[in-house]
Amino acid sequence: MICFVGDLPGAEADLAKLMQEFLQFSEYGDRDWTVTYLTLDHDMIDKILKVGLRFDLPKHGPDTEKVTENARTTPGSVPGKPPIFS
């Protein structure tokens, strides 16, 4: 079972697809998995934390993402600047 905890409005379908794709290409893809979403005040969270693993995901979004002036681009993605192969 994979549990996402917190307020995730509209992200549930994307997270489920992401987990499906990850598991498909991992060594765990041959097992059945359940993806669930719990609110912060759900009764099961304390029980799950006692026996499960916890991974805190970084927060991303328009408020937290900063683009630097020296941001790297993918080779060949800038018009007029073809990639250099050596």
Distance bins in CASP14 RR format, pairs under 12 A and 6 or more apart:
PFRMAT RR
TARGET T0000
AUTHOR 0000-0000-0000
RMODE 2
METHOD distances of the structure
MODEL  1
1 19 0 0 0 0 0 1 0 0 0 0 0
1 31 0 0 0 0 0 1 0 0 0 0 0
1 32 0 0 0 0 1 0 0 0 0 0 0
1 33 1 0 0 1 0 0 0 0 0 0 0
1 34 1 0 1 0 0 0 0 0 0 0 0
1 35 1 0 0 1 0 0 0 0 0 0 0
1 36 1 0 0 1 0 0 0 0 0 0 0
1 37 0 0 0 0 0 1 0 0 0 0 0
1 38 0 0 0 0 0 1 0 0 0 0 0
1 44 0 0 0 0 0 1 0 0 0 0 0
1 47 0 0 0 0 0 1 0 0 0 0 0
1 48 0 0 0 0 1 0 0 0 0 0 0
1 51 0 0 0 0 0 1 0 0 0 0 0
1 52 0 0 0 0 1 0 0 0 0 0 0
1 53 0 0 0 0 0 1 0 0 0 0 0
2 15 0 0 0 0 1 0 0 0 0 0 0
2 16 0 0 0 0 1 0 0 0 0 0 0
2 18 0 0 0 0 0 1 0 0 0 0 0
2 19 1 0 1 0 0 0 0 0 0 0 0
2 20 0 0 0 0 0 1 0 0 0 0 0
2 22 0 0 0 0 1 0 0 0 0 0 0
2 23 0 0 0 0 1 0 0 0 0 0 0
2 28 0 0 0 0 0 1 0 0 0 0 0
2 31 0 0 0 0 0 1 0 0 0 0 0
2 32 0 0 0 0 0 1 0 0 0 0 0
2 33 1 0 0 1 0 0 0 0 0 0 0
2 34 1 0 0 1 0 0 0 0 0 0 0
2 35 1 0 1 0 0 0 0 0 0 0 0
2 36 1 0 0 1 0 0 0 0 0 0 0
2 37 0 0 0 0 1 0 0 0 0 0 0
2 38 0 0 0 0 0 1 0 0 0 0 0
2 48 0 0 0 0 0 1 0 0 0 0 0
2 52 0 0 0 0 0 1 0 0 0 0 0
2 53 0 0 0 0 0 1 0 0 0 0 0
2 54 0 0 0 0 0 1 0 0 0 0 0
2 55 0 0 0 0 1 0 0 0 0 0 0
2 57 0 0 0 0 0 1 0 0 0 0 0
3 15 0 0 0 0 0 1 0 0 0 0 0
3 19 0 0 0 0 0 1 0 0 0 0 0
3 33 0 0 0 0 0 1 0 0 0 0 0
3 34 0 0 0 0 1 0 0 0 0 0 0
3 35 1 0 0 1 0 0 0 0 0 0 0
3 36 1 0 1 0 0 0 0 0 0 0 0
3 37 1 0 0 1 0 0 0 0 0 0 0
3 38 1 0 1 0 0 0 0 0 0 0 0
3 39 0 0 0 0 0 1 0 0 0 0 0
3 40 0 0 0 0 0 1 0 0 0 0 0
3 42 0 0 0 0 1 0 0 0 0 0 0
3 44 1 0 0 1 0 0 0 0 0 0 0
3 45 1 0 0 1 0 0 0 0 0 0 0
3 47 0 0 0 0 0 1 0 0 0 0 0
3 48 1 0 0 1 0 0 0 0 0 0 0
3 49 0 0 0 0 1 0 0 0 0 0 0
3 51 0 0 0 0 0 1 0 0 0 0 0
3 52 0 0 0 0 1 0 0 0 0 0 0
3 53 0 0 0 0 0 1 0 0 0 0 0
3 54 0 0 0 0 1 0 0 0 0 0 0
3 55 0 0 0 0 0 1 0 0 0 0 0
4 10 0 0 0 0 0 1 0 0 0 0 0
4 11 0 0 0 0 1 0 0 0 0 0 0
4 12 1 0 0 1 0 0 0 0 0 0 0
4 13 0 0 0 0 0 1 0 0 0 0 0
4 14 0 0 0 0 0 1 0 0 0 0 0
4 15 1 0 1 0 0 0 0 0 0 0 0
4 16 0 0 0 0 1 0 0 0 0 0 0
4 18 0 0 0 0 0 1 0 0 0 0 0
4 19 0 0 0 0 1 0 0 0 0 0 0
4 34 0 0 0 0 0 1 0 0 0 0 0
4 35 1 0 0 1 0 0 0 0 0 0 0
4 36 1 0 0 1 0 0 0 0 0 0 0
4 37 1 0 1 0 0 0 0 0 0 0 0
4 38 1 0 0 1 0 0 0 0 0 0 0
4 39 0 0 0 0 0 1 0 0 0 0 0
4 40 0 0 0 0 0 1 0 0 0 0 0
4 42 0 0 0 0 0 1 0 0 0 0 0
4 45 0 0 0 0 0 1 0 0 0 0 0
4 48 0 0 0 0 0 1 0 0 0 0 0
4 54 0 0 0 0 0 1 0 0 0 0 0
4 55 0 0 0 0 0 1 0 0 0 0 0
4 56 0 0 0 0 0 1 0 0 0 0 0
4 57 0 0 0 0 1 0 0 0 0 0 0
5 15 0 0 0 0 0 1 0 0 0 0 0
5 36 0 0 0 0 1 0 0 0 0 0 0
5 37 1 0 0 1 0 0 0 0 0 0 0
5 38 1 0 1 0 0 0 0 0 0 0 0
5 39 1 0 0 1 0 0 0 0 0 0 0
5 40 1 0 0 1 0 0 0 0 0 0 0
5 41 0 0 0 0 1 0 0 0 0 0 0
5 42 1 0 0 1 0 0 0 0 0 0 0
5 44 0 0 0 0 1 0 0 0 0 0 0
5 45 1 0 0 1 0 0 0 0 0 0 0
5 46 0 0 0 0 0 1 0 0 0 0 0
5 48 0 0 0 0 1 0 0 0 0 0 0
5 49 0 0 0 0 1 0 0 0 0 0 0
5 54 0 0 0 0 1 0 0 0 0 0 0
5 55 0 0 0 0 0 1 0 0 0 0 0
5 56 0 0 0 0 1 0 0 0 0 0 0
5 57 0 0 0 0 0 1 0 0 0 0 0
6 12 0 0 0 0 0 1 0 0 0 0 0
6 15 0 0 0 0 0 1 0 0 0 0 0
6 36 0 0 0 0 0 1 0 0 0 0 0
6 37 1 0 0 1 0 0 0 0 0 0 0
6 38 1 0 0 1 0 0 0 0 0 0 0
6 39 1 0 0 1 0 0 0 0 0 0 0
6 40 1 0 1 0 0 0 0 0 0 0 0
6 41 0 0 0 0 1 0 0 0 0 0 0
6 42 0 0 0 0 1 0 0 0 0 0 0
6 45 0 0 0 0 1 0 0 0 0 0 0
6 56 0 0 0 0 0 1 0 0 0 0 0
6 57 0 0 0 0 0 1 0 0 0 0 0
6 59 0 0 0 0 0 1 0 0 0 0 0
7 37 0 0 0 0 1 0 0 0 0 0 0
7 38 0 0 0 0 0 1 0 0 0 0 0
7 39 1 0 0 1 0 0 0 0 0 0 0
7 40 1 0 0 1 0 0 0 0 0 0 0
7 41 0 0 0 0 0 1 0 0 0 0 0
7 59 0 0 0 0 0 1 0 0 0 0 0
8 14 0 0 0 0 1 0 0 0 0 0 0
8 15 1 0 0 1 0 0 0 0 0 0 0
8 16 0 0 0 0 0 1 0 0 0 0 0
8 35 0 0 0 0 0 1 0 0 0 0 0
8 36 0 0 0 0 0 1 0 0 0 0 0
8 37 1 0 0 1 0 0 0 0 0 0 0
8 38 0 0 0 0 1 0 0 0 0 0 0
8 39 0 0 0 0 1 0 0 0 0 0 0
8 40 0 0 0 0 0 1 0 0 0 0 0
8 57 0 0 0 0 0 1 0 0 0 0 0
8 59 0 0 0 0 0 1 0 0 0 0 0
9 15 0 0 0 0 0 1 0 0 0 0 0
9 37 0 0 0 0 0 1 0 0 0 0 0
9 39 0 0 0 0 0 1 0 0 0 0 0
10 16 0 0 0 0 0 1 0 0 0 0 0
10 37 0 0 0 0 0 1 0 0 0 0 0
11 17 0 0 0 0 0 1 0 0 0 0 0
11 18 0 0 0 0 1 0 0 0 0 0 0
11 19 0 0 0 0 0 1 0 0 0 0 0
11 35 0 0 0 0 0 1 0 0 0 0 0
11 37 0 0 0 0 1 0 0 0 0 0 0
11 57 0 0 0 0 0 1 0 0 0 0 0
11 59 0 0 0 0 0 1 0 0 0 0 0
11 60 0 0 0 0 0 1 0 0 0 0 0
11 61 0 0 0 0 0 1 0 0 0 0 0
12 18 0 0 0 0 0 1 0 0 0 0 0
12 19 0 0 0 0 0 1 0 0 0 0 0
12 35 0 0 0 0 1 0 0 0 0 0 0
12 36 0 0 0 0 1 0 0 0 0 0 0
12 37 1 0 1 0 0 0 0 0 0 0 0
12 38 0 0 0 0 0 1 0 0 0 0 0
13 19 0 0 0 0 0 1 0 0 0 0 0
13 20 0 0 0 0 0 1 0 0 0 0 0
13 35 0 0 0 0 0 1 0 0 0 0 0
13 37 0 0 0 0 0 1 0 0 0 0 0
14 20 0 0 0 0 0 1 0 0 0 0 0
14 21 0 0 0 0 0 1 0 0 0 0 0
14 35 0 0 0 0 0 1 0 0 0 0 0
14 37 0 0 0 0 0 1 0 0 0 0 0
15 21 0 0 0 0 0 1 0 0 0 0 0
15 22 0 0 0 0 0 1 0 0 0 0 0
15 35 1 0 0 1 0 0 0 0 0 0 0
15 36 0 0 0 0 0 1 0 0 0 0 0
15 37 1 0 0 1 0 0 0 0 0 0 0
15 57 0 0 0 0 1 0 0 0 0 0 0
16 22 0 0 0 0 0 1 0 0 0 0 0
16 23 0 0 0 0 0 1 0 0 0 0 0
16 33 0 0 0 0 1 0 0 0 0 0 0
16 34 0 0 0 0 0 1 0 0 0 0 0
16 35 1 0 1 0 0 0 0 0 0 0 0
16 36 0 0 0 0 1 0 0 0 0 0 0
16 37 0 0 0 0 1 0 0 0 0 0 0
17 23 0 0 0 0 0 1 0 0 0 0 0
17 24 0 0 0 0 0 1 0 0 0 0 0
17 35 0 0 0 0 1 0 0 0 0 0 0
18 24 0 0 0 0 0 1 0 0 0 0 0
18 25 0 0 0 0 0 1 0 0 0 0 0
18 35 0 0 0 0 1 0 0 0 0 0 0
18 57 0 0 0 0 0 1 0 0 0 0 0
19 25 0 0 0 0 0 1 0 0 0 0 0
19 26 0 0 0 0 0 1 0 0 0 0 0
19 28 0 0 0 0 0 1 0 0 0 0 0
19 29 0 0 0 0 0 1 0 0 0 0 0
19 33 1 0 0 1 0 0 0 0 0 0 0
19 34 0 0 0 0 0 1 0 0 0 0 0
19 35 1 0 1 0 0 0 0 0 0 0 0
19 36 0 0 0 0 0 1 0 0 0 0 0
19 37 0 0 0 0 0 1 0 0 0 0 0
19 55 0 0 0 0 0 1 0 0 0 0 0
20 26 0 0 0 0 0 1 0 0 0 0 0
20 28 0 0 0 0 0 1 0 0 0 0 0
20 29 0 0 0 0 1 0 0 0 0 0 0
20 32 0 0 0 0 0 1 0 0 0 0 0
20 33 0 0 0 0 1 0 0 0 0 0 0
20 34 0 0 0 0 0 1 0 0 0 0 0
20 35 0 0 0 0 1 0 0 0 0 0 0
21 29 0 0 0 0 0 1 0 0 0 0 0
22 28 0 0 0 0 1 0 0 0 0 0 0
22 29 0 0 0 0 1 0 0 0 0 0 0
22 33 0 0 0 0 1 0 0 0 0 0 0
22 35 0 0 0 0 0 1 0 0 0 0 0
23 29 1 0 1 0 0 0 0 0 0 0 0
23 30 0 0 0 0 1 0 0 0 0 0 0
23 31 1 0 0 1 0 0 0 0 0 0 0
23 32 0 0 0 0 1 0 0 0 0 0 0
23 33 1 0 1 0 0 0 0 0 0 0 0
23 34 0 0 0 0 0 1 0 0 0 0 0
23 35 0 0 0 0 1 0 0 0 0 0 0
24 30 0 0 0 0 1 0 0 0 0 0 0
24 31 0 0 0 0 0 1 0 0 0 0 0
24 33 0 0 0 0 0 1 0 0 0 0 0
26 33 0 0 0 0 0 1 0 0 0 0 0
36 42 0 0 0 0 1 0 0 0 0 0 0
36 44 0 0 0 0 1 0 0 0 0 0 0
36 45 0 0 0 0 0 1 0 0 0 0 0
36 48 0 0 0 0 1 0 0 0 0 0 0
37 44 0 0 0 0 0 1 0 0 0 0 0
37 45 0 0 0 0 0 1 0 0 0 0 0
38 44 1 0 0 1 0 0 0 0 0 0 0
38 45 1 0 0 1 0 0 0 0 0 0 0
38 46 0 0 0 0 0 1 0 0 0 0 0
38 47 0 0 0 0 0 1 0 0 0 0 0
38 48 0 0 0 0 1 0 0 0 0 0 0
38 49 0 0 0 0 0 1 0 0 0 0 0
39 45 0 0 0 0 1 0 0 0 0 0 0
40 46 0 0 0 0 0 1 0 0 0 0 0
42 48 0 0 0 0 1 0 0 0 0 0 0
42 49 0 0 0 0 0 1 0 0 0 0 0
44 50 0 0 0 0 0 1 0 0 0 0 0
44 51 0 0 0 0 0 1 0 0 0 0 0
44 52 0 0 0 0 0 1 0 0 0 0 0
45 51 0 0 0 0 0 1 0 0 0 0 0
45 52 0 0 0 0 0 1 0 0 0 0 0
45 54 0 0 0 0 0 1 0 0 0 0 0
46 52 0 0 0 0 0 1 0 0 0 0 0
46 54 0 0 0 0 0 1 0 0 0 0 0
48 54 0 0 0 0 1 0 0 0 0 0 0
49 55 0 0 0 0 0 1 0 0 0 0 0
57 64 0 0 0 0 0 1 0 0 0 0 0
58 64 0 0 0 0 1 0 0 0 0 0 0
58 65 0 0 0 0 0 1 0 0 0 0 0
59 65 0 0 0 0 1 0 0 0 0 0 0
60 66 0 0 0 0 0 1 0 0 0 0 0
61 67 0 0 0 0 0 1 0 0 0 0 0
65 71 0 0 0 0 0 1 0 0 0 0 0
67 73 0 0 0 0 0 1 0 0 0 0 0
71 77 0 0 0 0 0 1 0 0 0 0 0
71 78 0 0 0 0 0 1 0 0 0 0 0
72 78 0 0 0 0 0 1 0 0 0 0 0
73 79 0 0 0 0 0 1 0 0 0 0 0
73 81 0 0 0 0 1 0 0 0 0 0 0
73 83 0 0 0 0 0 1 0 0 0 0 0
74 81 0 0 0 0 0 1 0 0 0 0 0
74 83 0 0 0 0 1 0 0 0 0 0 0
75 81 0 0 0 0 1 0 0 0 0 0 0
75 82 0 0 0 0 1 0 0 0 0 0 0
75 83 1 1 0 0 0 0 0 0 0 0 0
75 84 1 0 0 1 0 0 0 0 0 0 0
75 85 0 0 0 0 1 0 0 0 0 0 0
75 86 0 0 0 0 0 1 0 0 0 0 0
76 82 1 0 0 1 0 0 0 0 0 0 0
76 83 1 0 1 0 0 0 0 0 0 0 0
76 84 0 0 0 0 1 0 0 0 0 0 0
76 85 0 0 0 0 0 1 0 0 0 0 0
77 83 0 0 0 0 1 0 0 0 0 0 0
78 84 0 0 0 0 0 1 0 0 0 0 0
END
